[in-house]
Amino acid sequence: MNRRMNSQQEALFGIINKAIVNHNDAEKPYVMLSYAQTLNGSIAITNTHPLALSCSDSLLFTHRLRSLSDAILVG
């Protein structure tokens, strides 16, 4: 992904990055949550065709947030 985030995403990313940097001296981990959810809780329309839950801008932002992380929980 070589696309750039829009100005709102850049601003939010900067705020989150600053919070993480300022939190590094704390004795507790900095925890973020990012998720997407369907109305009915289904993750696929059929067994063979996945359903996109987020738009490409949201996916780009999520990957940038992941780049700040030391660990990622997926499930």
Secondary structure by P-SEA (a helix, b strand, c coil): ccccccaaaaaaaaaaaaaaaaaccccbbbbbbbbccccccccccccccccccccaaaaaaaaaaaaaccccccc
